[in-house]
Amino acid sequence: IQYAEQKSRSCVEESDNGIKMNNFMGPWERCPNCKQKYTNKIALDLANAFLTFTESNWPESNWPENEGIRLRALNMKLRALAEGSDQMKELKEIANKMLSMVRQFKMKHSSPSESILEIEACVHFQLGRFHLKEGTKESSKIAVKHYEICRDILKSIGHKQGVAAAEANLARAKAKCDGTRNDVGTEEEMEKHQQLYTQSLDQAGDEHPSTIILGINTATILHRAHHAIEAERLLSKI
């Protein structure tokens, strides 16, 4: 934690034209030796420490950069919570807090950045997964709303890959509401989503919200098509 704090502070001190977020957040997400991403409890502990670090040094203010930093810290924790199946209550609380911050941000700043909108879309995607996982028709209806919002946000900023992932999950949620079967595990669907995921990985990188959404969606399709080992490997990579 001390190493990550030092590296983040150095990043801020050396920045002339705004903070480079990849350098600022990187020490909290990746091992400095093997360069692999932290996972499970270590990832969650570091996400909590990063959140405390940002809230102490960049408190609530009217500065868009401060709010952007705090939103990214919360998003790091949201991703860490999403890895575990027993953290859904806290995940929902963090997600709702983030959406409240985005709403306040939009009220104060007429033109939110694309990165803020991407984070907002990612939050709705995670909430959609949360409610769909509950398995009831009522929760599936809520999931539909979140996936629709996610799709519309990504469509507004031109993220075609993310739109495709949101629409696939939206179709599953609607099928659950109607009590019908939604066969998304065909070879054609798997190939389509694997291509979209690879394309987003090459163009935007593995940390981009659209890449994460597409990866999760592809893993879900693989699992439904009885490619469990391949699905687990992809989820571990994500």
C-alpha positions, 0 to 999 in steps of 0.5 A, a space after each residue: 500500500 505504501 508503495 502504491 501511495 508513493 507511486 500515485 503521488 509521484 504521478 500527480 507531482 510529475 503531471 503537467 497536463 492532467 493526471 495519467 490515470 493508467 499510471 495513477 491507478 496501476 500500482 493499486 491494480 498490478 504487481 510491480 514485479 510480475 505485472 499481473 493484476 491482483 485478484 480476489 481478497 488482495 484486489 479488494 483490500 487494495 481497492 479499499 485502500 485506494 478508495 481511502 487514499 483518494 478520499 483523503 487526498 481528493 475530497 468532494 469538491 466542485 473540481 471535475 478531476 477530483 470527482 473523476 478520481 473518486 469515481 474511478 476508485 469506487 469503480 475499482 472496488 466495484 470490479 473487485 466486489 464483482 469477482 466474489 459471489 458473497 459480496 452482492 449487497 456491498 456491490 449494490 451499495 457501491 453501485 448506487 453511490 456511484 450513480 448518485 455521484 454521476 447524477 450530481 456530476 451531470 448537474 454541475 458539469 454540462 458535458 461529462 467526459 466520455 470516461 465518466 459515461 463509460 463508468 456509468 454504463 459499467 455500473 448499470 451493467 453490473 447492476 443488471 448482472 446482480 438483478 438477473 442473478 437473483 433469478 425472479 421475474 421481478 428482478 429480471 425486469 429491473 435488470 432489463 432497465 439497467 441493461 437498456 440504460 447501459 446500452 443507450 449510454 454506450 450507443 451515445 458515445 459510439 462504443 459498438 462492442 459494448 452495445 452488442 454486449 449490453 443487447 445480448 444481456 438485455 435479450 437474456 433478461 427479457 427472456 427471463 421476464 417472459 419465461 421463454 428460452 433464449 438460446 445465445 450459446 450457439 457457435 455463431 453467437 460465441 464466435 461473434 462475441 469472441 471477435 468483439 471481445 478480441 477487437 475491444 481488447 486490441 483497440 481499448 485494452 483490458 481495463 476499458 469498461 467495454 472490454 470488461 463488459 464484452 469479456 463477461 458476456 462472452 464468458 457467460 455465452 461460453 458457459 451456457 454452451 457447456 464450454 465451462 473450462 474456457 469460460 472459467 479461464 476467460 473470467 479469471 483473465 478478466 
